[in-house]
Amino acid sequence: MASDDSTSDALPPVPLQFIASPRDTAALARLATQARADLERINVPPPAWVLPAESSTAEVPVLDVLVAGAGMCGQTAAYALRREGVTNMRVIDRAARGEEGPWGTYARMLTLRSPKHIGGPELGIPSLSFRAWYEAQHGEGGESSAEGTPGWLALHKIGRVDWRDYLLWVRDTVGLQVDNGVSLRSVSHADGGRVLLIELEDAHGRRETVRTRQLVLALGRDGSGAPRWPAFPSLRRADSHAAGRVFHSADSIDFAAWEGRRIGVLGAGASAFDNAACALEAGAAKVTLFARRAQLPQVNKSKAASSHGFLRGFEGLDDARKWRVYTYIFDEQVPPPWETVRRCDAHDAFELRLGTPWDDVAPDEDGVTVTLPDGGSERFDAVIFGTGFDVDLLDRPEIAPYTAHIDTWAKHVSATEAEHHPEPARFPYLGAGFELRSADPASPQADALSRMRLFNWGATMSHGALAGDIPGLAIGATRLAQAIARDLFVEDADRHWERLQAHEEPELIATRWYVADKPSD
């Protein structure tokens, strides 16, 4: 737990924060029983209705949907699909159970950034909400429990590991099966693009090919690109010295190994401050955080883009307005949470150097030399890039045969705008159901691409923050599931017509007006 750092009497105290609260398994079991009863009362999930793919056989079955990624987005998308009656589905994740997404791995904040009242994974079911999960264990009131854990009203923000454990509880409660330790290796297609061939690999190196009509790519924050590594003249990622001393904030880092050492951090966002705080709390002798800007960003413009109207309506805007909104938000940048800044400021060993970018990073066997714009340099034992993630589908090997054909925002704005905003220009230009689109609709890859749904940060330019940020998650997952259900139905429309005609369920059999045989025309 962490609370007030008392760095200045002029500043308000930092509320109590903690990563995880004590677990009450009996209370959670009772809540799960209630949630399942609530779902049954509203007929969730409804009966399955999707017809088997025409090419599906007992020997070579075809899934209706494969969801690649079982973190927050993938799990919620799969649950939303089940609520639409889509059940011939498989959900995979390369990580072990509990390590899906960032919450138990490279996320190093104490609490979520979002306010505690946000919802999403419960898809509108109160007994599945985080509040219900938390209150079942720690109560509603503001008084702290005997263990020192506050009730819901006194809770400041949601603990990071509490959120992970809550997601796992939701998954188990709704009965969502996940195949952990299974990676998506490659995608190809057959039947003119009507069926996707997905090569998978398990943790033991065994491979299999599955066939599916729809693919949801919920591969996480880096699932539309890769961690952003700044380019420096003296830095080579393959350098053995860099491997042990130069890290990205998404890497696994043993902070305890750097006790008593000097650490340099590059970046002004939340992840940069989070990693600096972890190094300080592990006993680093000095942690210096460098930011290019002369002052930290002050206002989180994304908060103004999180109303239900914005989240539901953004996709309906014309391209010019979409481009205007998110290039502005990206340019403004998001400030680190104030609690996270205070977490660093609580340590005398912390130094913030504003207006000081790095010109070069040169690792060697004894440390790392960082060259600064004024010609000076700083010496560190290790450095961390808190520089976020790039969006560039060329970095995704799973869909390599298709990347050259994917439509991007660069093709929908002027060359000047694309040059001025290179990263937004690399975002994929998605359809209304999160589907990838071909830059050439007549290409052989077009139909296959339309069956791949990108449900992560890469959807932001086209749909807003519906696939990665918690406030838009329910809207995004519901939109995705309904779009897939619609397309599965339309594809089989003639077969559903035949099914309609063949439907025979007499309604009047229990009356004297029942007629056993239809009258002839």
Secondary structure, DSSP 8 states (H G I E B T S, - for coil): -B----S-TTS-----B-S-----HHHHHHHHHHHHHHHHHTT-S--------TT--SSS-EEEEEEE--SHHHHHHHHHHHHTT--SEEEEESS-TT-SSSTTTT---SB-SS-TT---TTTT-GGGSHHHHHHHHH-SSSSB-TTS-B-GGG--S-BHHHHHHHHHHHHHHTT---EETEEEEEEEEEGGGTEEEEEEEETTS-EEEEEEEEEEE---TTTTEEE-----TT--TT-HHHHHHEEETTS---GGGGTTSEEEEE-SSHHHHHHHHHHHHTT-SEEEEE-SSSS-----GGGGG-SHHHHHHGGGS-HHHHHHHHHHHHHH-----HHHHHHHHT-TTEEEETT---SEEEE-SS-EEEE-TTS-EEEESEEEE---EEE-GGG-GGGHHHHTTB-BGGGGS-HHHHHHSHHHHHSB---TTSB--BSSTTSTTHHHHTTEEE-SGGGHHHH-S-SSSGGGHHHHHHHHHHHHHHHHHHHTHHHHHHHHHH----SSTTSTT--SS----
